[in-house]
């Protein structure tokens, strides 16, 4: 992995944010929170309600929730960690919005995710379709909790 490191993450409940902060500290990377223009309420996140905002978005593969800000000087980053909670076995649609908003050619992308009970699912493979083919993808990692020692071992294994 080369160049400056960015740790970009979307966190609905704070769990992914905790992991992102540890990754940024370990890598000496910059943090960027992927914030939706309209934040998700508890009702929006109710996966048991088929009409909740998150359920409706996840049923629509073309859904692209808008993001409230952009990464300044993305071209300066050589490695970008992209973090998210697992929703319906994949990354939330806002991650698609993020990945489609930049040119990641020549960069290393490292997905990481958190989950209340499921694994990485097909999220890793599905992310690859959203970006330039000229990307060095590292395997996705499920982080159960922000365990610094485990995260350090994982990051060392990437190099």
JORAFEN-V481528 format. One line per field, one symbol per residue. ss: DSSP state (H for helix, E for strand, L for the rest). A space follows every 10 residues. Layout:
ss = ???
This chain:
ss = LLLEEEEEEL LLLLHHHHHH HHHHHHHLLE EEELLELLLL LLLLLLLLLL LLHHHHHHHL LLLLLLELLL LLLHHHEEEE EEEEEEELLE ELHHHHHHHH LLLLLLLEEE EEEELLLLLL LLHHHHHHLL LLLLLEEEEE EELLLLLHHH HHHHHHHHL
